[in-house]
Amino acid sequence: MLYYEITYKDHCRRLESFLRVLMPTSPPGYARKQIKSCAASLNGTAATPDTLLALHDKVTLKESGATTGHISAVRPDLDILYEDSLILVANKPHGLPMHRTAEFEDNLVDVSQTYMIQRATPCKLYPVNRLDRGTSGAVIMAKSSSSAAIYGRQVKETGLDKLYLALVWGIPDSSGVINEALDGKECETRYKTVLAGENCSLLAVTPISGRMHQIRRHLASVGHHIIGDKRYGGGDLPESSGFALHSFRTNLERIETGKLTVCAPISEEMLDLCERRGIGRETLQETVYQMATEEAS
């Protein structure tokens, strides 16, 4: 048997995603098959592909020639949180733009398409939702124009149920709603303070509408700027490639199989920043896991 202990890189990741990261060359459906046949287990018991992992969990994988042949000590260039025949959900790092903004600049779409070619599953990818360059976290990409149209219609008609984590300056009220119009259009942002640090707070933020830079602008409008968001008054973070905003949890309706909850593990950059501001890693990870599992249950 092979044994793996979950680290911060995979905290709140789906079990199937963890196995695919572990075995990047495995064929589609291989990881799911290992879970359903109980060749892969979690903390000594059977689990499902959608089970969310927690820090220090133990994943056990039955050893075989096929399995060990797919295992890689190097994590893939693209962090795939979920994938099926129609879409994939990737964990975008801070500082990486969605599309090319300069001739030789890396961007998520090109990195993703290159990875798909290297994996021998080439396809053109179409972003269903977008994140700012400085924001990290879950992004949905469709594998065809028809899939993009289907999921794009879902986003337009019902929106995406998304939860962000934002580290902001100051200590806001325990919860609040911001209804300030942006660019002449009504919009709403809801937030809840989940942890407090040194003159800062970690907020769970839900944008009800989807205006450009909505979370960044709304939080700045009430005097709680996102740390490192230089454009909207949050100051500069020379040591970081972005600012302290992370798309943590996304709920969406899959075309064939129904509701899916995908959580994006928090980056080392954001964990370090929180720790420097007085929010301990263990406390932070425990808190976000409770948020993820409450929503998924």
C-alpha positions in Angstrom: 0.0 0.0 0.0 1.1 3.6 -0.6 0.4 6.3 2.0 0.1 10.0 1.6 -0.5 12.7 4.2 -2.4 15.8 3.0 -0.5 19.1 3.2 -1.7 22.7 2.7 -1.3 22.3 -1.1 -4.3 19.9 -1.1 -6.3 21.1 1.9 -10.0 21.3 0.8 -9.2 19.6 -2.5 -11.6 16.8 -3.8 -10.1 13.3 -3.4 -10.4 12.6 -7.1 -8.4 15.8 -7.8 -5.7 14.8 -5.4 -5.3 11.4 -7.1 -5.1 13.1 -10.5 -2.4 15.5 -9.3 -0.6 12.5 -7.9 -1.0 10.5 -11.2 -1.0 13.1 -13.9 -0.5 10.6 -16.7 -3.4 8.3 -15.7 -6.3 8.0 -18.2 -9.6 9.8 -17.7 -11.7 8.0 -15.1 -8.7 6.1 -13.6 -8.7 8.0 -10.3 -12.5 7.7 -9.9 -12.2 4.0 -10.6 -9.6 3.6 -7.8 -11.9 5.4 -5.4 -15.1 3.5 -6.3 -13.3 0.1 -6.1 -11.8 1.1 -2.7 -8.3 0.8 -4.0 -8.0 4.4 -2.7 -9.3 5.2 0.8 -9.3 8.1 3.2 -8.3 7.7 6.8 -8.8 4.0 6.5 -12.4 4.1 5.2 -14.1 4.3 1.8 -14.7 7.7 0.4 -16.3 9.3 -2.7 -14.6 11.3 -5.5 -16.2 14.5 -4.2 -14.9 14.0 -0.6 -13.0 17.1 0.5 -9.6 16.5 2.0 -8.3 18.2 5.2 -4.8 18.9 6.5 -3.1 15.8 7.9 -5.7 13.4 6.4 -4.2 10.1 5.3 -4.9 8.8 1.8 -4.1 5.1 1.1 -3.6 3.8 -2.4 -3.3 0.2 -3.4 0.0 -0.4 -5.0 0.1 -1.9 -8.5 2.3 -1.7 -11.6 -0.3 0.5 -13.4 -0.7 2.8 -10.5 3.0 3.3 -9.7 3.6 3.9 -13.4 1.4 6.9 -13.3 2.7 8.5 -10.1 4.9 11.5 -10.5 7.0 13.3 -7.9 6.5 16.6 -9.8 3.1 18.3 -9.6 1.6 19.2 -13.0 2.0 22.7 -14.4 -1.8 23.1 -14.3 -3.6 22.5 -11.0 -6.9 20.9 -12.1 -9.5 20.9 -9.3 -12.2 19.1 -11.4 -12.5 17.8 -15.0 -15.1 16.0 -17.1 -15.8 15.8 -20.8 -17.2 19.3 -21.0 -15.2 21.5 -18.5 -12.2 21.7 -16.3 -11.8 23.9 -13.1 -8.3 25.1 -12.5 -6.7 26.8 -9.5 -5.2 30.0 -10.9 -2.1 31.4 -9.1 -1.7 35.0 -8.1 -0.2 37.2 -10.8 -1.2 35.0 -13.8 -3.6 36.8 -16.2 -6.4 34.9 -17.8 -5.4 35.9 -21.4 -2.2 37.2 -23.0 -1.7 40.9 -22.4 1.8 41.0 -23.9 3.5 39.2 -26.7 5.5 36.7 -24.6 3.5 36.7 -21.4 2.3 33.6 -19.7 -1.4 33.4 -19.2 -3.9 30.8 -17.8 -5.5 29.9 -21.2 -2.2 29.3 -22.9 -0.7 27.4 -20.0 -3.8 25.2 -19.8 -3.9 24.4 -23.5 -0.2 23.6 -23.5 -0.7 21.2 -20.6 -3.6 19.5 -22.4 -1.4 19.0 -25.5 1.4 17.6 -23.4 -1.1 15.2 -21.7 -2.2 14.0 -25.2 -5.7 15.4 -24.7 -5.5 18.6 -26.8 -8.5 21.0 -26.9 -9.3 24.7 -27.2 -10.3 26.1 -23.9 -12.9 28.9 -23.3 -13.1 30.7 -19.9 -16.6 30.5 -18.5 -15.7 33.0 -15.7 -12.7 35.2 -15.1 -10.5 36.4 -12.3 -8.3 39.5 -12.1 -4.6 39.0 -12.6 -3.8 39.5 -8.9 -6.6 37.1 -7.7 -6.1 33.4 -7.2 -8.5 30.5 -7.1 -11.0 28.5 -9.0 -11.7 29.3 -12.7 -14.0 27.3 -15.0 -12.9 26.6 -18.6 -15.1 24.9 -21.2 -13.6 22.4 -23.6 -15.6 23.5 -26.6 -17.5 26.4 -27.9 -20.8 24.6 -27.4 -19.9 23.7 -23.7 -18.9 27.4 -23.2 -22.3 28.5 -24.5 -24.1 26.1 -22.2 -22.2 27.1 -19.0 -22.1 30.7 -20.1 -25.8 30.7 -20.2 -26.0 29.2 -16.7 -23.7 31.9 -15.4 -25.8 34.6 -17.1 -29.2 33.3 -16.0 -28.5 32.0 -12.5 -24.9 33.2 -11.7 -22.2 31.2 -10.0 -22.4 30.5 -6.3 -18.9 31.7 -5.4 -17.3 32.3 -2.1 -14.1 34.4 -1.9 -11.6 34.9 0.9 -10.3 38.4 1.3 -7.6 39.6 3.7 -8.5 43.3 4.4 -7.1 46.2 6.5 -9.0 46.9 9.7 -11.7 45.1 11.6 -15.2 45.3 10.0 -18.5 44.4 11.5 -19.1 40.7 12.0 -21.1 40.8 8.8 -22.5 43.2 6.3 -24.0 43.9 2.9 -22.6 46.5 0.4 -25.1 47.8 -2.1 -23.2 50.7 -3.7 -23.8 50.9 -7.5 -20.8 50.5 -9.8 -20.5 52.0 -13.2 -24.2 53.1 -13.0 -25.3 49.5 -12.3 -26.8 48.0 -9.2 -24.8 45.4 -7.4 -24.5 43.7 -4.1 -21.6 42.2 -2.1 -22.1 40.3 1.2 -19.3 39.6 3.6 -18.7 37.9 7.0 -15.7 38.4 9.2 -14.3 34.9 10.0 -10.8 35.7 11.6 -9.1 38.7 12.9 -5.3 39.5 12.9 -3.1 42.5 13.5 -5.2 45.4 12.2 -6.6 43.1 9.5 -9.4 40.6 9.0 -10.1 37.6 6.9 -13.5 37.9 5.2 -15.7 35.4 3.5 -17.2 37.4 0.6 -20.1 36.5 -1.7 -20.7 38.7 -4.8 -24.4 38.6 -5.6 -23.8 40.4 -8.9 -20.8 40.2 -11.2 -19.4 43.7 -11.9 -15.8 44.4 -12.9 -13.6 44.5 -9.8 -16.7 44.4 -7.7 -15.3 42.9 -4.5 -12.2 45.0 -4.6 -14.1 48.3 -5.2 -16.9 47.5 -2.7 -14.5 46.7 0.1 -12.5 49.8 -0.6 -15.7 51.9 -0.5 -16.3 50.9 3.1 -12.7 51.5 4.1 -11.5 47.9 4.3 -9.2 47.7 1.3 -7.8 44.3 0.3 -4.2 44.0 1.4 -1.8 44.4 -1.5 -4.5 45.8 -3.9 -2.5 48.9 -4.9 -5.1 50.0 -7.5 -7.8 50.4 -4.9 -5.8 51.7 -1.9 -4.7 48.4 -0.3 -1.0 49.2 -0.5 1.8 47.4 -2.2 3.2 43.9 -1.6 6.6 43.8 -3.2 7.1 40.2 -2.2 3.8 39.0 -3.7 2.7 38.6 -7.3 -0.9 39.6 -6.5 -3.1 40.7 -3.7 -5.0 38.9 -0.9 -8.1 37.8 -2.7 -8.8 34.1 -3.4 -11.7 32.5 -5.2 -12.1 29.7 -2.6 -15.4 27.8 -3.3 -17.5 27.4 -6.4 -20.8 25.7 -6.7 -22.2 24.9 -10.1 -24.7 22.6 -11.8 -23.1 20.0 -14.0 -25.1 19.3 -17.2 -25.5 15.5 -16.6 -24.7 14.9 -12.9 -26.0 17.8 -11.0 -24.5 20.0 -8.2 -20.7 20.1 -7.8 -18.8 21.9 -5.0 -15.1 22.7 -5.9 -12.7 24.3 -3.4 -9.3 25.8 -4.4 -6.5 25.2 -1.8 -5.1 28.5 -0.6 -1.8 29.5 -2.0 1.5 29.6 -0.1 1.6 33.4 -0.7 -1.7 34.0 1.0 -1.0 31.6 3.9 2.3 33.4 4.5 0.7 36.8 4.4 -2.1 35.8 6.9 0.5 34.3 9.2 2.6 37.5 9.1 -0.5 39.4 10.0 -1.3 37.3 13.1 -3.6 34.6 11.6 -2.1 31.2 12.2 -2.1 28.6 9.5 -3.8 25.8 11.5 -6.6 28.1 12.6 -7.1 29.4 9.1 -7.1 25.9 7.5 -9.6 24.6 10.1 -11.9 27.6 9.6 -12.0 27.3 5.8 -12.5 23.6 6.0 -15.6 24.1 8.1 -16.9 26.7 5.6 -16.3 24.2 2.7 -17.9 21.2 4.3 -20.9 23.1 5.7 -21.6 24.3 2.1 -21.0 20.9 0.6 -23.2 19.0 3.1 
